[in-house]
Amino acid sequence: MDNAICLNSNTYHGYSLEEAVFGAQAAGIRFMEIAAVRGHTEHARSDMNDDEIAALLGLLAENEITLLGMCGHSNIVTEEGRAQFRENLALASKLGVSYVVTGTGETHDDDHVIEDDTELVEIFRGLAADAAEHGLTVAIETHGNNYGTGASIKSLIGKVGAENLRINYDTGNVIFYGDARPEEDLVDCASSVVALHLKDKAGLPKEWNFPAIGDGNIDFERIFRTLIAAGCMAPLSIEIEFTPDGPGSVEAVHDALARSAQKTRALQASVSA
């Protein structure tokens, strides 16, 4: 199994990009999905000037880390959110990534109910066209009040009909938001997955508890075998969101990431044997 192991920099929410780079280096990770989520984790920002972008790319290059994707979530059901997402597409193009992740509502506390997806289909059709002009893929994350499962997003992208609209599959979110098991849900949508947030889940389904990989209750060996069967080469973007109390220190984040990377490599070796 040769899927790239990647750091989702949201793992370092509350800490700097420099600290995320240090943690990736220490864990032997050479790829990153950078967070550019306004008001949450802003390791990149759509208002960065050319010098700031050059400095960011220089930091990554000096540490031999390649950007694969960008988390650019915004509330695309609003005009303001769509404008933000278009700004993030322009940023992503400058950063040289291949895909940009978004949800369908508020990044947090999404309580809007979408009963008729007709308008959303048209919204994504337009955003996918905007992304295509930048040579980018839009990846809809399993996230929020309406699209918490891969099955629901697969149905949505089928209605949109854009080749550059795919799934960002977050394994922990499928439990928390979708009330489903990712080991089962992934089977029928793995071929539509362009990126995967490798996130473990502990505690009750609606409990915010996303520990290091291997410390929760998700069967990642089964997840990996499903990816292999589907021929899915999506990067495995490790995301650790801890509990509401947070990690406590950046050293704790470094430790959780290192253990997660080690566990992920062991799982890859196991399913490849």
PyMOL commands that set and color helices and strands:
alter all, ss='L'
color gray80, all
select helices_A, chain A and resi 9-12+17-27+50-62+79-95+118-133+150-160+171-176+182-188+190-192+220-230+250-272
alter helices_A, ss='H'
color red, helices_A
select strands_A, chain A and resi 5-8+31-37+41-42+66-71+99-102+137-141+165-170+193-198+236-238
alter strands_A, ss='S'
color yellow, strands_A
deselect
rebuild
show_as cartoon
